[in-house]
């Protein structure tokens, strides 16, 4: 795909008013295909290539979390953003655990949605000096350029841009304990709440190791020593 082409975006949203409105908002930057139920969205997700997907949770026929889980089980690695009215921490964790890369609640700001989609689809060129140095984290190494974490035992985990950003921030100062507010201010949108930090920590632990990030009770988080 050339940079002049719009990225292909699959929008799965059943609201007959909101769905076309979101599609219209995104059309200047994306070639949007709108699916009105989970079954149709899953079929499109499995049979056509996409650069990014935006999926509602409360879909008819098949709910959004089930759609995401089915896509991931079939090896579809396309970045996915859940856009839903269900926004408590447990619901966010459930959606991220199913395989979503980001989670945004309704009502939403159009500018923030656009920024989150840019973050999910952003690619990085390698600088002439060879790129950012690998970051050691216990028996793992984080490659900030490719957003990959590799174990000395040969296992590789792919991270989203935001996951890699949080992990790199913690790993850059291994002796420091970061408060939630510090991580929120430095790496998230001003409208996000501190609970989003817990969500990303949970996701990183699930992907890499339970010990990759250490909880310092009453203070915040510190990089751990995963094996």
Phi and psi restraints in degrees (value plus and minus 20) as a CYANA .aco file:
   2 UNK   PHI    -102.4   -62.4
   2 UNK   PSI     140.5   180.5
   3 UNK   PHI     -85.8   -45.8
   3 UNK   PSI     -40.3    -0.3
   4 UNK   PHI     -96.0   -56.0
   4 UNK   PSI     -39.4     0.6
   5 UNK   PHI    -103.2   -63.2
   5 UNK   PSI     128.3   168.3
   6 UNK   PHI     -97.6   -57.6
   6 UNK   PSI     125.5   165.5
   7 UNK   PHI     -90.3   -50.3
   7 UNK   PSI     127.7   167.7
   8 UNK   PHI    -106.2   -66.2
   8 UNK   PSI     102.9   142.9
   9 UNK   PHI    -143.2  -103.2
   9 UNK   PSI     107.1   147.1
  10 UNK   PHI    -118.5   -78.5
  10 UNK   PSI      99.6   139.6
  11 UNK   PHI    -128.8   -88.8
  11 UNK   PSI      99.8   139.8
  12 UNK   PHI    -132.3   -92.3
  12 UNK   PSI      82.5   122.5
  13 UNK   PHI    -169.2  -129.2
  13 UNK   PSI     105.3   145.3
  14 UNK   PHI    -112.8   -72.8
  14 UNK   PSI     -32.4     7.6
  15 UNK   PHI     -86.8   -46.8
  15 UNK   PSI     100.8   140.8
  16 UNK   PHI     -88.0   -48.0
  16 UNK   PSI     -37.8     2.2
  17 UNK   PHI    -117.1   -77.1
  17 UNK   PSI     -69.2   -29.2
  18 UNK   PHI     -88.7   -48.7
  18 UNK   PSI     -57.8   -17.8
  19 UNK   PHI     -76.7   -36.7
  19 UNK   PSI     -77.2   -37.2
  20 UNK   PHI     -81.5   -41.5
  20 UNK   PSI     -51.2   -11.2
  21 UNK   PHI     -86.9   -46.9
  21 UNK   PSI     -64.8   -24.8
  22 UNK   PHI     -82.6   -42.6
  22 UNK   PSI     -63.2   -23.2
  23 UNK   PHI     -78.9   -38.9
  23 UNK   PSI     -62.3   -22.3
  24 UNK   PHI     -84.9   -44.9
  24 UNK   PSI     -59.5   -19.5
  25 UNK   PHI     -83.4   -43.4
  25 UNK   PSI     -55.2   -15.2
  26 UNK   PHI    -111.4   -71.4
  26 UNK   PSI     -36.7     3.3
  27 UNK   PHI     -75.1   -35.1
  27 UNK   PSI     -54.1   -14.1
  28 UNK   PHI     -80.2   -40.2
  28 UNK   PSI     -47.3    -7.3
  29 UNK   PHI    -133.3   -93.3
  29 UNK   PSI     -35.6     4.4
  30 UNK   PHI    -154.9  -114.9
  30 UNK   PSI     128.7   168.7
  31 UNK   PHI    -108.0   -68.0
  31 UNK   PSI      81.7   121.7
  32 UNK   PHI    -115.6   -75.6
  32 UNK   PSI     113.5   153.5
  33 UNK   PHI    -136.2   -96.2
  33 UNK   PSI     103.5   143.5
  34 UNK   PHI    -120.4   -80.4
  34 UNK   PSI     106.6   146.6
  35 UNK   PHI    -134.6   -94.6
  35 UNK   PSI     117.9   157.9
  36 UNK   PHI    -117.8   -77.8
  36 UNK   PSI     -22.3    17.7
  37 UNK   PHI    -171.3  -131.3
  37 UNK   PSI     144.6   184.6
  38 UNK   PHI     -84.3   -44.3
  38 UNK   PSI     -57.9   -17.9
  39 UNK   PHI     -85.5   -45.5
  39 UNK   PSI     -65.3   -25.3
  40 UNK   PHI     -83.3   -43.3
  40 UNK   PSI     -62.1   -22.1
  41 UNK   PHI     -82.7   -42.7
  41 UNK   PSI     -61.7   -21.7
  42 UNK   PHI     -82.6   -42.6
  42 UNK   PSI     -63.1   -23.1
  43 UNK   PHI     -79.7   -39.7
  43 UNK   PSI     -65.6   -25.6
  44 UNK   PHI     -86.2   -46.2
  44 UNK   PSI     -59.2   -19.2
  45 UNK   PHI     -84.2   -44.2
  45 UNK   PSI     -50.8   -10.8
  46 UNK   PHI    -108.6   -68.6
  46 UNK   PSI     -42.4    -2.4
  47 UNK   PHI    -128.6   -88.6
  47 UNK   PSI     -30.2     9.8
  48 UNK   PHI    -152.0  -112.0
  48 UNK   PSI     131.2   171.2
  49 UNK   PHI    -100.1   -60.1
  49 UNK   PSI     119.2   159.2
  50 UNK   PHI    -154.8  -114.8
  50 UNK   PSI     129.8   169.8
  51 UNK   PHI    -109.3   -69.3
  51 UNK   PSI     -47.5    -7.5
  52 UNK   PHI    -183.1  -143.1
  52 UNK   PSI     134.5   174.5
  53 UNK   PHI    -149.9  -109.9
  53 UNK   PSI     124.7   164.7
  54 UNK   PHI    -141.1  -101.1
  54 UNK   PSI     100.5   140.5
  55 UNK   PHI    -149.0  -109.0
  55 UNK   PSI     109.0   149.0
  56 UNK   PHI     -97.2   -57.2
  56 UNK   PSI     136.9   176.9
  57 UNK   PHI    -106.1   -66.1
  57 UNK   PSI     -67.6   -27.6
  58 UNK   PHI    -105.1   -65.1
  58 UNK   PSI      50.6    90.6
  59 UNK   PHI    -118.6   -78.6
  59 UNK   PSI     129.1   169.1
  60 UNK   PHI     -94.2   -54.2
  60 UNK   PSI     139.5   179.5
  61 UNK   PHI      52.6    92.6
  61 UNK   PSI     -70.8   -30.8
  62 UNK   PHI    -170.9  -130.9
  62 UNK   PSI     102.8   142.8
  63 UNK   PHI     -91.5   -51.5
  63 UNK   PSI     140.7   180.7
  64 UNK   PHI     -81.6   -41.6
  64 UNK   PSI     -59.1   -19.1
  65 UNK   PHI     -84.0   -44.0
  65 UNK   PSI     -59.6   -19.6
  66 UNK   PHI     -85.8   -45.8
  66 UNK   PSI     -57.6   -17.6
  67 UNK   PHI     -80.8   -40.8
  67 UNK   PSI     -66.7   -26.7
  68 UNK   PHI     -83.7   -43.7
  68 UNK   PSI     -65.1   -25.1
  69 UNK   PHI     -80.0   -40.0
  69 UNK   PSI     -60.0   -20.0
  70 UNK   PHI     -86.9   -46.9
  70 UNK   PSI     -61.1   -21.1
  71 UNK   PHI     -81.3   -41.3
  71 UNK   PSI     -66.6   -26.6
  72 UNK   PHI     -85.8   -45.8
  72 UNK   PSI     -56.5   -16.5
  73 UNK   PHI     -85.9   -45.9
  73 UNK   PSI     -43.5    -3.5
  74 UNK   PHI    -113.7   -73.7
  74 UNK   PSI     -13.5    26.5
  75 UNK   PHI      66.3   106.3
  75 UNK   PSI      -8.8    31.2
  76 UNK   PHI     -96.5   -56.5
  76 UNK   PSI      97.0   137.0
  77 UNK   PHI    -123.8   -83.8
  77 UNK   PSI     -11.6    28.4
  78 UNK   PHI     -75.5   -35.5
  78 UNK   PSI     114.7   154.7
  79 UNK   PHI     -78.7   -38.7
  79 UNK   PSI     117.5   157.5
  80 UNK   PHI    -148.3  -108.3
  80 UNK   PSI     112.5   152.5
  81 UNK   PHI    -134.2   -94.2
  81 UNK   PSI     105.0   145.0
  82 UNK   PHI    -105.1   -65.1
  82 UNK   PSI     109.8   149.8
  83 UNK   PHI    -143.0  -103.0
  83 UNK   PSI      89.9   129.9
  84 UNK   PHI    -172.9  -132.9
  84 UNK   PSI     143.5   183.5
  85 UNK   PHI    -103.4   -63.4
  85 UNK   PSI     -31.2     8.8
  86 UNK   PHI    -109.0   -69.0
  86 UNK   PSI      87.4   127.4
  87 UNK   PHI    -149.3  -109.3
  87 UNK   PSI      -3.5    36.5
  88 UNK   PHI     -98.8   -58.8
  88 UNK   PSI     147.6   187.6
  89 UNK   PHI     -80.0   -40.0
  89 UNK   PSI     -62.9   -22.9
  90 UNK   PHI     -81.4   -41.4
  90 UNK   PSI     -58.8   -18.8
  91 UNK   PHI     -88.8   -48.8
  91 UNK   PSI     -56.7   -16.7
  92 UNK   PHI     -84.7   -44.7
  92 UNK   PSI     -65.5   -25.5
  93 UNK   PHI     -80.7   -40.7
  93 UNK   PSI     -61.8   -21.8
  94 UNK   PHI     -80.8   -40.8
  94 UNK   PSI     -63.6   -23.6
  95 UNK   PHI     -86.5   -46.5
  95 UNK   PSI     -62.0   -22.0
  96 UNK   PHI     -88.2   -48.2
  96 UNK   PSI     -58.5   -18.5
  97 UNK   PHI     -84.5   -44.5
  97 UNK   PSI     -49.7    -9.7
  98 UNK   PHI     -90.7   -50.7
  98 UNK   PSI     -38.7     1.3
  99 UNK   PHI     108.4   148.4
  99 UNK   PSI     -18.4    21.6
 100 UNK   PHI     -89.8   -49.8
 100 UNK   PSI     131.4   171.4
 101 UNK   PHI    -115.7   -75.7
 101 UNK   PSI     -42.6    -2.6
 102 UNK   PHI    -173.8  -133.8
 102 UNK   PSI     142.7   182.7
 103 UNK   PHI    -163.8  -123.8
 103 UNK   PSI     105.7   145.7
 104 UNK   PHI    -154.9  -114.9
 104 UNK   PSI     119.3   159.3
 105 UNK   PHI    -122.7   -82.7
 105 UNK   PSI     133.3   173.3
 106 UNK   PHI    -112.8   -72.8
 106 UNK   PSI     127.7   167.7
 107 UNK   PHI     -88.0   -48.0
 107 UNK   PSI     131.2   171.2
 108 UNK   PHI    -145.0  -105.0
 108 UNK   PSI     139.7   179.7
 109 UNK   PHI    -113.6   -73.6
 109 UNK   PSI     108.8   148.8
 110 UNK   PHI     -80.9   -40.9
 110 UNK   PSI     -58.0   -18.0
 111 UNK   PHI     -85.5   -45.5
 111 UNK   PSI     -58.5   -18.5
 112 UNK   PHI     -88.4   -48.4
 112 UNK   PSI     -61.1   -21.1
 113 UNK   PHI     -79.4   -39.4
 113 UNK   PSI     -64.6   -24.6
 114 UNK   PHI     -81.1   -41.1
 114 UNK   PSI     -61.4   -21.4
 115 UNK   PHI     -86.3   -46.3
 115 UNK   PSI     -61.2   -21.2
 116 UNK   PHI     -85.5   -45.5
 116 UNK   PSI     -58.7   -18.7
 117 UNK   PHI     -88.0   -48.0
 117 UNK   PSI     -56.7   -16.7
 118 UNK   PHI     -82.3   -42.3
 118 UNK   PSI     -60.1   -20.1
 119 UNK   PHI     -84.5   -44.5
 119 UNK   PSI     -59.2   -19.2
 120 UNK   PHI     -90.3   -50.3
 120 UNK   PSI     -48.7    -8.7
 121 UNK   PHI    -125.4   -85.4
 121 UNK   PSI     -18.4    21.6
 122 UNK   PHI     -88.0   -48.0
 122 UNK   PSI     118.6   158.6
 123 UNK   PHI    -137.1   -97.1
 123 UNK   PSI     134.7   174.7
 124 UNK   PHI    -142.6  -102.6
 124 UNK   PSI     112.2   152.2
 125 UNK   PHI    -104.4   -64.4
 125 UNK   PSI     132.1   172.1
 126 UNK   PHI    -105.9   -65.9
 126 UNK   PSI     104.3   144.3
 127 UNK   PHI     -82.5   -42.5
 127 UNK   PSI     141.4   181.4
 128 UNK   PHI     -83.9   -43.9
 128 UNK   PSI     -43.4    -3.4
 129 UNK   PHI    -102.4   -62.4
 129 UNK   PSI     -12.1    27.9
 130 UNK   PHI      81.7   121.7
 130 UNK   PSI     -23.4    16.6
 131 UNK   PHI      73.2   113.2
 131 UNK   PSI     158.0   198.0
 132 UNK   PHI     -87.5   -47.5
 132 UNK   PSI     126.1   166.1
 133 UNK   PHI     -89.1   -49.1
 133 UNK   PSI     131.6   171.6
 134 UNK   PHI     -86.7   -46.7
 134 UNK   PSI     125.5   165.5
 135 UNK   PHI    -130.8   -90.8
 135 UNK   PSI     100.4   140.4
 136 UNK   PHI     -98.6   -58.6
 136 UNK   PSI     111.9   151.9
 137 UNK   PHI    -155.6  -115.6
 137 UNK   PSI      72.6   112.6
 138 UNK   PHI      42.0    82.0
 138 UNK   PSI    -146.2  -106.2
 139 UNK   PHI    -111.8   -71.8
 139 UNK   PSI      -6.2    33.8
 140 UNK   PHI    -134.3   -94.3
 140 UNK   PSI     142.7   182.7
 141 UNK   PHI    -151.3  -111.3
 141 UNK   PSI     113.1   153.1
 142 UNK   PHI    -119.0   -79.0
 142 UNK   PSI     106.1   146.1
 143 UNK   PHI    -121.4   -81.4
 143 UNK   PSI      79.6   119.6
 144 UNK   PHI     -79.6   -39.6
 144 UNK   PSI     -51.7   -11.7
 145 UNK   PHI     -86.2   -46.2
 145 UNK   PSI     -64.3   -24.3
 146 UNK   PHI    -115.9   -75.9
 146 UNK   PSI     -26.1    13.9
 147 UNK   PHI      39.0    79.0
 147 UNK   PSI      19.1    59.1
 148 UNK   PHI    -136.2   -96.2
 148 UNK   PSI     121.5   161.5
 149 UNK   PHI    -133.4   -93.4
 149 UNK   PSI     106.5   146.5
 150 UNK   PHI    -140.8  -100.8
 150 UNK   PSI     114.4   154.4
 151 UNK   PHI    -109.3   -69.3
 151 UNK   PSI     132.4   172.4
 152 UNK   PHI     -84.0   -44.0
 152 UNK   PSI     -36.6     3.4
 153 UNK   PHI    -109.4   -69.4
 153 UNK   PSI     -15.9    24.1
 154 UNK   PHI      78.4   118.4
 154 UNK   PSI     -19.1    20.9
 155 UNK   PHI    -106.4   -66.4
 155 UNK   PSI     116.6   156.6
 156 UNK   PHI    -142.6  -102.6
 156 UNK   PSI     115.9   155.9
 157 UNK   PHI    -142.2  -102.2
 157 UNK   PSI     109.1   149.1
 158 UNK   PHI    -111.6   -71.6
 158 UNK   PSI     114.0   154.0
 159 UNK   PHI    -132.1   -92.1
 159 UNK   PSI     136.9   176.9
 160 UNK   PHI     -95.8   -55.8
 160 UNK   PSI     148.2   188.2
 161 UNK   PHI     -79.2   -39.2
 161 UNK   PSI     -62.1   -22.1
 162 UNK   PHI     -91.6   -51.6
 162 UNK   PSI     -59.6   -19.6
 163 UNK   PHI     -80.3   -40.3
 163 UNK   PSI     -65.7   -25.7
 164 UNK   PHI     -83.9   -43.9
 164 UNK   PSI     -56.9   -16.9
 165 UNK   PHI     -84.8   -44.8
 165 UNK   PSI     -65.7   -25.7
 166 UNK   PHI     -84.7   -44.7
 166 UNK   PSI     -65.2   -25.2
 167 UNK   PHI     -84.1   -44.1
 167 UNK   PSI     -61.9   -21.9
 168 UNK   PHI     -84.5   -44.5
 168 UNK   PSI     -58.3   -18.3
 169 UNK   PHI     -82.9   -42.9
 169 UNK   PSI     -64.2   -24.2
 170 UNK   PHI     -86.5   -46.5
 170 UNK   PSI     -61.9   -21.9
 171 UNK   PHI     -91.5   -51.5
 171 UNK   PSI     -44.5    -4.5
 172 UNK   PHI     -86.8   -46.8
 172 UNK   PSI     -45.9    -5.9
 173 UNK   PHI    -152.1  -112.1
 173 UNK   PSI      56.8    96.8
 174 UNK   PHI     -82.5   -42.5
 174 UNK   PSI     -42.7    -2.7
 175 UNK   PHI    -108.2   -68.2
 175 UNK   PSI     -23.4    16.6
 176 UNK   PHI    -119.4   -79.4
 176 UNK   PSI     120.0   160.0
 177 UNK   PHI    -119.8   -79.8
 177 UNK   PSI     100.1   140.1
 178 UNK   PHI    -112.9   -72.9
 178 UNK   PSI     112.7   152.7
 179 UNK   PHI     -96.3   -56.3
 179 UNK   PSI     141.7   181.7
 180 UNK   PHI     -81.2   -41.2
 180 UNK   PSI     -60.1   -20.1
 181 UNK   PHI     -83.8   -43.8
 181 UNK   PSI     -57.6   -17.6
 182 UNK   PHI     -84.4   -44.4
 182 UNK   PSI     -64.8   -24.8
 183 UNK   PHI     -87.2   -47.2
 183 UNK   PSI     -59.2   -19.2
 184 UNK   PHI     -84.3   -44.3
 184 UNK   PSI     -66.2   -26.2
 185 UNK   PHI     -86.0   -46.0
 185 UNK   PSI     -59.0   -19.0
 186 UNK   PHI    -103.1   -63.1
 186 UNK   PSI     -39.5     0.5
 187 UNK   PHI    -158.2  -118.2
 187 UNK   PSI     -17.5    22.5
 188 UNK   PHI    -152.0  -112.0
 188 UNK   PSI     149.5   189.5
 189 UNK   PHI     -90.9   -50.9
 189 UNK   PSI     125.2   165.2
 190 UNK   PHI     -76.7   -36.7
 190 UNK   PSI     -45.4    -5.4
 191 UNK   PHI    -103.4   -63.4
 191 UNK   PSI     -30.0    10.0
 192 UNK   PHI     -91.0   -51.0
 192 UNK   PSI     132.5   172.5
 193 UNK   PHI    -121.7   -81.7
 193 UNK   PSI     137.5   177.5
 194 UNK   PHI     -73.9   -33.9
 194 UNK   PSI     -47.8    -7.8
 195 UNK   PHI     -80.5   -40.5
 195 UNK   PSI     -42.3    -2.3
 196 UNK   PHI     -84.8   -44.8
 196 UNK   PSI     -48.5    -8.5
 197 UNK   PHI     -83.5   -43.5
 197 UNK   PSI     -65.9   -25.9
 198 UNK   PHI     -80.1   -40.1
 198 UNK   PSI     -57.3   -17.3
 199 UNK   PHI     -83.4   -43.4
 199 UNK   PSI     -66.1   -26.1
 200 UNK   PHI     -89.6   -49.6
 200 UNK   PSI     -55.5   -15.5
 201 UNK   PHI     -82.3   -42.3
 201 UNK   PSI     -64.4   -24.4
 202 UNK   PHI     -78.6   -38.6
 202 UNK   PSI     -63.7   -23.7
 203 UNK   PHI     -85.9   -45.9
 203 UNK   PSI     -62.1   -22.1
 204 UNK   PHI     -84.7   -44.7
 204 UNK   PSI     -60.2   -20.2
 205 UNK   PHI     -83.6   -43.6
 205 UNK   PSI     -60.4   -20.4
 206 UNK   PHI     -86.3   -46.3
 206 UNK   PSI     -58.1   -18.1
 207 UNK   PHI     -95.6   -55.6
 207 UNK   PSI     -59.3   -19.3
 208 UNK   PHI    -127.1   -87.1
 208 UNK   PSI     -88.2   -48.2
 209 UNK   PHI    -187.5  -147.5
 209 UNK   PSI     128.0   168.0
 210 UNK   PHI     -84.7   -44.7
 210 UNK   PSI     -40.9    -0.9
 211 UNK   PHI    -120.3   -80.3
 211 UNK   PSI     -12.7    27.3
 212 UNK   PHI     -86.6   -46.6
 212 UNK   PSI     -50.2   -10.2
 213 UNK   PHI    -149.1  -109.1
 213 UNK   PSI     110.8   150.8
 214 UNK   PHI    -120.2   -80.2
 214 UNK   PSI     113.2   153.2
 215 UNK   PHI    -106.3   -66.3
 215 UNK   PSI     104.4   144.4
 216 UNK   PHI    -124.0   -84.0
 216 UNK   PSI      80.9   120.9
 217 UNK   PHI     -78.5   -38.5
 217 UNK   PSI     112.9   152.9
 218 UNK   PHI      64.1   104.1
 218 UNK   PSI     -26.4    13.6
 219 UNK   PHI    -142.9  -102.9
 219 UNK   PSI     -85.3   -45.3
 220 UNK   PHI     147.8   187.8
 220 UNK   PSI    -153.6  -113.6
 221 UNK   PHI    -148.8  -108.8
 221 UNK   PSI     132.1   172.1
 222 UNK   PHI    -161.1  -121.1
 222 UNK   PSI     128.7   168.7
 223 UNK   PHI     -80.9   -40.9
 223 UNK   PSI     120.5   160.5
 224 UNK   PHI    -120.3   -80.3
 224 UNK   PSI    -177.4  -137.4
 225 UNK   PHI    -155.8  -115.8
 225 UNK   PSI      53.9    93.9
 226 UNK   PHI     -91.7   -51.7
 226 UNK   PSI     129.3   169.3
